[in-house]
Amino acid sequence: MSRGQFGFLVVVTCVGSIIGGALSGWWLAPSPVKAQKINEVKAEEFLLLDRNGKARAGLGLDKNGEVGLVLTSRDGNRKLAISPDNQFAVKLSDQSGRILWSAP
């Protein structure tokens, strides 16, 4: 193989690589995902976890379909529950379930 033929082979290989890379990037590129509605998220429960994976806050539905927001203290001794469906709309209780404070 002469020096001119080798140079031609190198140029053709480089051009072919560039064209092939461009075509494969265009052809195999993932399509963007489109949401059904821009400002909508649907779920039955949202949990806020601390660094240890322990649930510190939750917003969701219970087994009876009642909605509520529950906030738990760092040590887990106190729990603040807010629910319009319960007897008390706002309730602060200790770890054993004893009500420390409530509001109708």
KOLKE-493357 format. One record per residue: residue number from 0; x, y, z of N, C-alpha, C in turn; residue in three letters. Coordinates in nm, 3 decimals, padded with zeros to 5 digits. Example, Ala and Ser with C-alpha at 12.3 -4.5 7.8 and 13.67 -1.06 7.14 Angstrom:
! residues 2
REC   i    n_c1    n_c2    n_c3   ca_c1   ca_c2   ca_c3    c_c1    c_c2    c_c3  aa
REC   0  01.319 -00.569  00.780  01.230 -00.450  00.780  01.320 -00.330  00.780 ala
REC   1  01.285 -00.225  00.708  01.367 -00.106  00.714  01.290  00.003  00.787 ser
END
This chain:
! residues 104
REC   i    n_c1    n_c2    n_c3   ca_c1   ca_c2   ca_c3    c_c1    c_c2    c_c3  aa
REC   0  00.085 -00.116  00.000  00.000  00.000  00.000  00.090  00.123  00.000 met
REC   1  00.060  00.213 -00.092  00.142  00.334 -00.103  00.103  00.435  00.004 ser
REC   2  00.186  00.535  00.016  00.161  00.638  00.117  00.034  00.715  00.084 arg
REC   3  00.002  00.742 -00.039 -00.119  00.812 -00.080 -00.244  00.731 -00.050 gly
REC   4 -00.236  00.599 -00.075 -00.350  00.512 -00.047 -00.377  00.505  00.105 gln
REC   5 -00.270  00.501  00.184 -00.286  00.497  00.330 -00.349  00.626  00.382 phe
REC   6 -00.307  00.739  00.328 -00.364  00.869  00.368 -00.511  00.877  00.331 gly
REC   7 -00.544  00.828  00.211 -00.684  00.827  00.167 -00.768  00.738  00.260 phe
REC   8 -00.714  00.622  00.298 -00.784  00.530  00.389 -00.809  00.595  00.525 leu
REC   9 -00.713  00.669  00.577 -00.727  00.738  00.706 -00.835  00.845  00.696 val
REC  10 -00.836  00.923  00.590 -00.934  01.030  00.573 -01.075  00.971  00.560 val
REC  11 -01.091  00.866  00.478 -01.222  00.802  00.462 -01.270  00.742  00.593 val
REC  12 -01.180  00.683  00.669 -01.218  00.626  00.799 -01.264  00.735  00.895 thr
REC  13 -01.195  00.846  00.902 -01.234  00.957  00.991 -01.368  01.017  00.951 cys
REC  14 -01.387  01.043  00.821 -01.512  01.101  00.775 -01.628  01.003  00.799 val
REC  15 -01.605  00.876  00.772 -01.709  00.776  00.795 -01.745  00.763  00.942 gly
REC  16 -01.645  00.774  01.029 -01.671  00.768  01.173 -01.754  00.886  01.220 ser
REC  17 -01.722  01.005  01.170 -01.797  01.125  01.209 -01.941  01.116  01.160 ile
REC  18 -01.961  01.078  01.036 -02.096  01.065  00.981 -02.173  00.955  01.053 ile
REC  19 -02.110  00.842  01.077 -02.177  00.731  01.149 -02.214  00.768  01.291 gly
REC  20 -02.126  00.839  01.359 -02.156  00.883  01.496 -02.271  00.981  01.501 gly
REC  21 -02.273  01.074  01.404 -02.382  01.172  01.399 -02.515  01.104  01.369 ala
REC  22 -02.515  01.013  01.274 -02.640  00.943  01.240 -02.688  00.854  01.353 leu
REC  23 -02.598  00.784  01.421 -02.641  00.697  01.532 -02.691  00.781  01.650 ser
REC  24 -02.630  00.896  01.673 -02.678  00.984  01.781 -02.816  01.038  01.752 gly
REC  25 -02.842  01.070  01.628 -02.975  01.120  01.589 -03.078  01.007  01.590 trp
REC  26 -03.039  00.891  01.542 -03.133  00.779  01.528 -03.163  00.712  01.662 trp
REC  27 -03.063  00.701  01.749 -03.079  00.630  01.876 -03.104  00.723  01.994 leu
REC  28 -03.118  00.852  01.971 -03.139  00.948  02.081 -03.273  00.921  02.148 ala
REC  29 -03.277  00.921  02.282 -03.404  00.899  02.352 -03.499  01.015  02.332 pro
REC  30 -03.625  00.985  02.322 -03.725  01.090  02.307 -03.761  01.145  02.445 ser
REC  31 -03.791  01.272  02.457 -03.826  01.329  02.588 -03.960  01.275  02.637 pro
REC  32 -03.970  01.260  02.768 -04.093  01.212  02.829 -04.185  01.331  02.852 val
REC  33 -04.311  01.315  02.819 -04.407  01.424  02.836 -04.509  01.385  02.943 lys
REC  34 -04.532  01.476  03.036 -04.629  01.454  03.143 -04.770  01.477  03.090 ala
REC  35 -04.866  01.415  03.157 -05.005  01.435  03.116 -05.049  01.578  03.143 gln
REC  36 -05.018  01.626  03.263 -05.045  01.765  03.298 -04.919  01.820  03.362 lys
REC  37 -04.890  01.945  03.336 -04.764  02.003  03.380 -04.754  02.012  03.532 ile
REC  38 -04.860  02.057  03.600 -04.855  02.081  03.744 -04.935  01.978  03.822 asn
REC  39 -04.917  01.850  03.793 -04.997  01.750  03.861 -04.909  01.633  03.904 glu
REC  40 -04.926  01.592  04.029 -04.862  01.474  04.083 -04.970  01.397  04.157 val
REC  41 -04.984  01.269  04.130 -05.088  01.189  04.195 -05.023  01.079  04.278 lys
REC  42 -05.071  01.064  04.400 -05.022  00.959  04.489 -05.122  00.941  04.603 ala
REC  43 -05.116  00.826  04.667 -05.199  00.802  04.784 -05.128  00.843  04.913 glu
REC  44 -04.995  00.855  04.907 -04.919  00.889  05.027 -04.788  00.956  04.988 glu
REC  45 -04.750  01.058  05.065 -04.622  01.124  05.052 -04.551  01.111  05.186 phe
REC  46 -04.427  01.066  05.187 -04.350  01.052  05.310 -04.224  01.138  05.302 leu
REC  47 -04.189  01.199  05.415 -04.066  01.273  05.429 -03.977  01.192  05.522 leu
REC  48 -03.863  01.145  05.470 -03.774  01.058  05.547 -03.651  01.135  05.591 leu
REC  49 -03.598  01.099  05.709 -03.473  01.158  05.754 -03.356  01.080  05.693 asp
REC  50 -03.236  01.114  05.730 -03.117  01.049  05.671 -03.109  00.901  05.703 arg
REC  51 -03.172  00.858  05.811 -03.170  00.717  05.850 -03.283  00.637  05.787 asn
REC  52 -03.367  00.703  05.708 -03.477  00.634  05.642 -03.603  00.626  05.727 gly
REC  53 -03.604  00.695  05.841 -03.720  00.695  05.930 -03.819  00.802  05.884 lys
REC  54 -03.947  00.766  05.875 -04.051  00.860  05.831 -04.071  00.966  05.940 ala
REC  55 -04.053  01.093  05.903 -04.071  01.203  05.997 -04.199  01.279  05.972 arg
REC  56 -04.249  01.273  05.848 -04.373  01.341  05.812 -04.442  01.260  05.704 ala
REC  57 -04.574  01.264  05.707 -04.650  01.193  05.605 -04.781  01.262  05.575 gly
REC  58 -04.817  01.260  05.450 -04.944  01.315  05.405 -05.008  01.205  05.323 leu
REC  59 -05.129  01.165  05.362 -05.191  01.057  05.288 -05.329  01.021  05.339 gly
REC  60 -05.375  00.907  05.290 -05.506  00.852  05.326 -05.485  00.730  05.414 leu
REC  61 -05.572  00.714  05.516 -05.564  00.593  05.596 -05.654  00.485  05.535 asp
REC  62 -05.667  00.372  05.606 -05.744  00.259  05.551 -05.892  00.291  05.534 lys
REC  63 -05.942  00.394  05.604 -06.082  00.435  05.592 -06.103  00.544  05.487 asn
REC  64 -05.995  00.585  05.420 -06.004  00.690  05.319 -06.002  00.829  05.376 gly
REC  65 -05.963  00.844  05.503 -05.956  00.976  05.566 -05.818  01.036  05.542 glu
REC  66 -05.816  01.164  05.509 -05.691  01.232  05.479 -05.629  01.285  05.608 val
REC  67 -05.495  01.291  05.610 -05.428  01.342  05.729 -05.284  01.378  05.703 gly
REC  68 -05.233  01.466  05.789 -05.093  01.506  05.787 -05.037  01.471  05.924 leu
REC  69 -04.927  01.395  05.927 -04.866  01.351  06.053 -04.722  01.397  06.055 val
REC  70 -04.683  01.466  06.164 -04.546  01.510  06.185 -04.494  01.444  06.311 leu
REC  71 -04.375  01.385  06.303 -04.317  01.313  06.417 -04.192  01.386  06.464 thr
REC  72 -04.171  01.390  06.597 -04.052  01.456  06.651 -03.927  01.376  06.616 ser
REC  73 -03.813  01.439  06.631 -03.686  01.377  06.595 -03.662  01.247  06.672 arg
REC  74 -03.696  01.247  06.802 -03.676  01.127  06.883 -03.794  01.030  06.877 asp
REC  75 -03.901  01.067  06.811 -04.017  00.979  06.796 -04.110  00.979  06.915 gly
REC  76 -04.089  01.067  07.015 -04.172  01.069  07.134 -04.304  01.143  07.115 asn
REC  77 -04.310  01.237  07.022 -04.432  01.315  07.002 -04.474  01.309  06.857 arg
REC  78 -04.606  01.315  06.838 -04.662  01.312  06.703 -04.773  01.414  06.694 lys
REC  79 -04.767  01.497  06.590 -04.870  01.596  06.564 -04.949  01.548  06.443 leu
REC  80 -05.079  01.531  06.461 -05.165  01.483  06.353 -05.271  01.587  06.322 ala
REC  81 -05.290  01.614  06.193 -05.390  01.709  06.147 -05.480  01.635  06.048 ile
REC  82 -05.609  01.631  06.079 -05.703  01.563  05.990 -05.842  01.623  06.007 ser
REC  83 -05.903  01.668  05.900 -06.039  01.723  05.911 -06.144  01.614  05.932 pro
REC  84 -06.109  01.488  05.913 -06.205  01.379  05.923 -06.214  01.319  06.063 asp
REC  85 -06.117  01.346  06.150 -06.117  01.287  06.285 -06.198  01.373  06.383 asn
REC  86 -06.217  01.318  06.504 -06.289  01.391  06.609 -06.215  01.520  06.643 gln
REC  87 -06.083  01.514  06.653 -06.001  01.632  06.679 -05.928  01.667  06.549 phe
REC  88 -05.943  01.792  06.504 -05.878  01.835  06.379 -05.726  01.839  06.396 ala
REC  89 -05.680  01.879  06.516 -05.538  01.883  06.546 -05.516  01.808  06.676 val
REC  90 -05.415  01.718  06.676 -05.392  01.637  06.796 -05.243  01.616  06.814 lys
REC  91 -05.193  01.643  06.936 -05.054  01.617  06.973 -05.055  01.502  07.072 leu
REC  92 -04.984  01.395  07.040 -04.984  01.278  07.127 -04.842  01.232  07.154 ser
REC  93 -04.826  01.153  07.262 -04.694  01.100  07.293 -04.678  00.962  07.227 asp
REC  94 -04.566  00.898  07.258 -04.532  00.771  07.194 -04.633  00.660  07.226 gln
REC  95 -04.692  00.666  07.344 -04.790  00.563  07.383 -04.929  00.588  07.325 ser
REC  96 -04.949  00.704  07.262 -05.079  00.735  07.203 -05.164  00.825  07.291 gly
REC  97 -05.115  00.862  07.410 -05.189  00.949  07.501 -05.192  01.089  07.442 arg
REC  98 -05.310  01.151  07.438 -05.326  01.285  07.380 -05.274  01.389  07.479 ile
REC  99 -05.176  01.468  07.434 -05.119  01.574  07.517 -05.193  01.706  07.496 leu
REC 100 -05.241  01.729  07.374 -05.314  01.851  07.341 -05.395  01.824  07.217 trp
REC 101 -05.514  01.885  07.211 -05.598  01.868  07.092 -05.684  01.991  07.072 ser
REC 102 -05.730  02.008  06.950 -05.821  02.118  06.915 -05.931  02.062  06.825 ala
REC 103 -06.053  02.106  06.847 -06.164  02.050  06.768 -06.165  02.092  06.624 pro
END
